[in-house]
Amino acid sequence: MTVTLFERLHAHRHLVAEAYHQGSVLRTDDNRRAIEILQQQRVLVPHSPDEYRLHSSLRRFLASAFSSHRILQSSGDIGAIFAHLEKLTDFYIAAFNEDDQAATDSYEDEISQTVFEINDSLQGFITNLQANIETRFAAVTSLAAKKLQNEFYLAATHTLVQVLESFHLSDLLERIQAFPRIETLLRTQLFARIPVFRSTLQTIYETLRQFLFEFRKIEARAKRIQQMWLFLKKTPDYEPRAWDNASDLPAWLERSPGLPIATHPDVSDTACEDTLVELAQSIKADQSPRKRREAGALTAEEVPAKVIVKVPAHVLALRQMLKDAKASEAPVSVRQWRNQHATELELDDTLWLELALDVLAKKTSITKGLEVGYNEHSREGPFSTGNILIKDLSLWKSA
């Protein structure tokens, strides 16, 4: 059945394309048979007595594939899908309790399709919106249209973030813990990705807010340019004055506070020697009273208290690790050394690596003669930040 449908769509592809781009097709003697075939397959539906249009589901699919419409026209769409997913899980639990295997399998398939529909819809929305942001809504040319699109996506993105946060805090996973397959599907395909989607949408929301502020500034500048254009259009003989040759400058040119200038004498210039001598002679001598010590007597001084410097335990451990690395024939792993020699430190591996990186970055005498190797892990994906994650460090003595 599926193969037959695709064959008929391919055979009458030009008619389907015309119905999609023109909105509808007229029935003629030449295409009468093709329209009847497509109508049987529910590809075309009547629009008027002699006019046919594409079925709404097929039109939505084509529009989504071509990215020619706003995916998720409103946040209510994704909210409705989430609500439908919760209802499906309730139906699945009820069918399982009634030992209805056929209904259980059917609901499980619907849950799986709904989860992937949510993922595809969110990913498509984010991809489409990121493309619009990178081009600053280049698909529309007028400033008013750009502002309308910006405000629409701003509201939709904000509502989507709230919907994702509300769903992520729901008790859906707790209610399906007794069903491992469904629980694993929802956890891996949906709940594990929601924080990434939410973070990306929050970043997009902040960018859209900045765009809205910039659009307002552009609107103010555009109004001034339009006023200047209207003035030049009304007075084509206008010529700007040469303000640099005018004896009396206009008030608007005097608003600038000017540049602050500070001067100082050039002590290396011999011409300034007399002036500097006069300045030095004009300085009065210090007349403040001074307490003189009697001849032959010593002033008692307090013995300074002993100061005991306590070196932190992690600093001692780092120094010992660097010494061991210089004495070792093979490279020393920072994490492995800590697990073997400094287990008493209340530090996790992440903080231990940061402390080691800080000591190595200072390049003191104790780190001289050491080579450093980085065990890096680059996170890749559609939402990667480009940061390089360091899993471990290797230290060895320079050759």
N, C-alpha and C positions, 0 to 999 in steps of 0.2 A: 504494500500500500504506500509506504514512504517512497520507494523507488518510483512508483507510478506518478506520485505527486510531483517529485522533482523533475521527472521527464516532461511532464506537461508544462511545468513552469519554464523549463528551458526551451521547449518548443514554441511557447508563446511569450518569450521574454520581452520582445519589443512592445507587445500590448500591455504587459505589466509595467514596464518602464514608463510608458505614456500615461497610464493611469496614475502612477506615483507622482510624476513631475507636473502633469496638467491638472491633477485633481480628479479627473474623470475621463471616460472615453465614450464616444457616441457609437451606437450599434449601426453597422452598415451591412450591406449584402456580403462584403468581403470578409468581415470579421465576425459575422453572426455565429458561425460554428465554433470559433475559438472562444467567444464570450460564453456560450452555453457550456463548454467544457470547463472553463475556469469558474463558472458559477456553480457547477456541480461540486467542484473541489472547495467551495467557499472562499475562493480567492477574490472574486468580484461579487458585489452585492448591488441591487438596484438603487439608483439615486433619483431617477425620474423614468418615465415610460421608455425612453430610448437612450438613457444615459446610465452608466455604471461606474462605481468607484471601488477602490481597494477595500478589503475588510480591515477594520480598525486594528486588529491584532497584527496583521501583516504590515500595515503602515507603521505601527509603532516599532516593529522589529527593524524595518528598513531605516527608519529615522534614527534609531539607536545605533545601527551599524555605520551609518554615514555621519553620525554626530551632527546632524542637521537640526536638532531640537535640544531643548534644555532637558537633560536627563534629570529625573526626579523634579518634575515641575514644581512641586511644593514638598515641604518636609512631611506633610501629611501622608504622602505616598509611602515613604519608608516607615513611618509610624504605623500605617495600616499593615504593612508586611510583617513588622515585628509582632503586632497584635494577632495576625493570622498564624504566625509561628507558634505563639503561646497556645492558641486554641488547638492547633494540630497536636501539640504535645499532650494536652489534656485528653483529646480524643484517642491518642495512641495509648495512654495509660489506661483509659477506660476499656478499650478493646483488648488490651493485654489481660486485664483483670477478669474479663468475660471469656477469656480463652478463645477469642475469635482470631485465628491465625491469618486468615485472608485480609481482614480489616487492619490487623497489625502491620502486615507487610505493605499494604496500600498507604497507610499513614506514614510509615517509615520512609517510603519513596517520596511522598509529598514533603516531608520535613527536610529531606536531603535537597530536593529541588529548591525549596524556599530559602535554605541557608545559602546555597550557591547563587540564588537570585539576589539576595542581599549583598553578598560579596561583590558580584558583578556590577550591581547598581551603584554601590558606594565607590568602587574603583573607577567606574565610568564617570561618575559625577566629579570626583577629585581630578581625574585626568583632563576632563573637559574644562574644568574651572582653572586648573593650573595653566592650560594653554591660553585661555582668555587673559589671565593675569600677565603672563609673559609678553603677550602682544598688546596689553592694555586695551582690551576689547576692540581690537582692530577691525572686527567684522562690521562694526557700525562706525559711521563717520562723524555724526553730530555729537556735540557735547551733551545735549539733553538725553540722547539715547544711551550714551556711556554711563551717565549718572543713574538712569533707570535700571540698567543691567547691574550696575554696581550695588544699588540699594536692594534689588531683588536677591542677588546672590548673598549679600550680607545678611539679610533676614533668614534666608534658607539655611545658610551655613551655621548661624547661631542656633537655630532651632534643631538642626541635625546633631550638633554637639550635645545639646540637652537630651535629645532622644537617645543617643548612644550611651550617655552617662546613666540615664534612668534604666535602660535595659541591662547595662553591665552590672548594676547594683541589684537587679531583681533576683528572686530565689528560684529561677528556672533550673539552674544546674543542680540545686539541692533536691528538687522534686523528681529529677530523672537519674539520680545516682544509682538506682536499682537496675537501670538499663544501660549497660556498658557501651553498646554500639552507638546509641543516640547521644549519650553523654560525651563520648570521645569525639563524635562528629561536631557537636556544638562547641566543645572546648577548643578543639584544634582549628576548626574552620571559621569560627565566629568570635568566641569570647577572647581567644588569644590575639586576634587582629583588631578588636575594637579599640584598645588603647592607642594603637598606631594610627588608626583612622581618626580617632578623636584628637590626637596631638597634631596631625597634619591639618585637619579642619580648623583647629584653633589658630595655627600659624596662618592659614589662608584668611581667616576672619580678621586677624590683626593687619594683614596686608591690604585687605579690602577697606578697612577703616582708614588706613593711610591714603589709599587712592581717593576715597571720598573727600578727604581734606584737601588733597591736591586738585581735584576737580573743582572744588569751590574757589581755590585761588586762581585757577585757569579761567573760570567764569568771570571773575572780577577783572583780570587783565584783558580778557576778550572784550568786555564792555568798553574799557578805555580805548582799545584799538578801534572798535567800531565807531566810537564817538569821534576819534581822530579822522577816520575814513570819511564819515559824514561831513565833517568840517572841511576837509580837503576837497570833497566833491562839490560842496556849495561855494567854496572860494578857490577856484583852480589857479588863480594868480598869486596865491600865497607863497611867500618866500621867507624862510626863517632869518631872523636878524643875526648879525655877527656880534654876539654879546661880548666877545673879547675886545672889541674896539669901542664899546660904549663907555662914556665917562661915568654915568650913573647906572650902576647895576640894579636889576630888579630885586625885589625883596626875597624872592624864592631862591636866588643864587647866593644870598647871604646867610642862609640857614646852616651851612656847614660850619662846624666849630673850628675847623682848621686842624693842622697837624701839630701836636705838641713837640717842641724842640728843646732839648737840654744840652748845655755846653759845659765843657770842662777844660782846664788849661792843659797844654801839652808840656809836661815837665821835661821832655827831652829837647825842647826848643830853647836855644840860648836867649832868644828875644824875650822870653817870659821870665827870665831869671830875676830881674829887678822886681817885677810884680810879685813873684812868689816870696821874695825876701821881705817885701813890705807886708804881705799877708802874714808871714811867720812872726814878724816883729809886732804886729797888731794883736796877736793872741796873748792874753794876760797869763802870767805865771800862776801856777796852782798855789793858792793861799790857804788851803785846808790844813788844820793843825795835825801834826804827826807826833805820835808817842815815841819818845826816844828811849832806848834801853840804857840803863846805867852801865858805866864802864866796868868791865870785870865781872858782870853778873850774867848768868845764863837764864834764858826764859824756859820755864818748865813746859814741856809738851806732853800731851797725853799719848800713852802708848796705844796705837791703833789696835782695834779688836781683830782677832783672827777670823778670816773669812774662809769658810770651807765651801768649795765649789763641788757640788754633787752632779756628776755626769749622769744623765738619764740612761736607763738600761738599754734602750733601743740604740742609742748612740754608741755605747760600748760594743753592742752586737754588730753594728754596721762596720765599725773599725776592725773588729776581729775577722769579719767576713772578707774585707778587702785584703787583710794580711794573708788569710788562707788562700785567696785567689792568686796572690803574687807567688805564693810558695807551691801551688799545685801545678802539676804537669798538664792536667786536662782542664777544660773550661768548667767553671763552677756555676751551677744554677742558683740564682738568688732564692727562688721559692724552695728548692730542695735543701739548700743550706739552712734556711730558717726552720724547716720542718725537722732537721736533724740536730741542730745546735741551739736553737732559740725558741723552743716550744713553750717556755714559761712566759714569754711576752704575750700580753693580751692584745694582740694585733691580728687582723685578718690579712689575707694575702694581698688584697688590693692596697691597703694602707702601707704594708711592708714594701711593695713595689714603688709606691709614690715616695717613700722615704729614701729608698735606694736611688731613685732617679734624681731626687733633690741633692743628695750628697755628690753624685757623679757630675751634676750640672755645675756645681760650684768650682770644680777643678782645683782642689787644694793639693797640698803636697802628698797627702795620703792616697789620693787617687792617681797620682802621677805614675806612669808606667803600666797602666791597665788598659786593656782593650775591652770594648763593650759590644755585645751582640744582642739584637732585639728579636724576640720571638713574636712576630706581629700577626694579627688576624684582622683582615679587612672585611667589614660587614657590607654585603652587597644586597641590593633590593631596590624596589621603587621608592622607598622612603629612607634610604641610607643618607647619613649626613656627610659622608666622606671622611669621617674621623678614623684613625688607625688605632685599633685596640692592641695594647701590649699585654701578652699573656705571661711572659717571663723574660728575664735578662740572663745573659751568660757573660761571665767575667774571666779573663785570662791575662797572663803577663805578656807585655809587649815583647816582640822579638828583638 
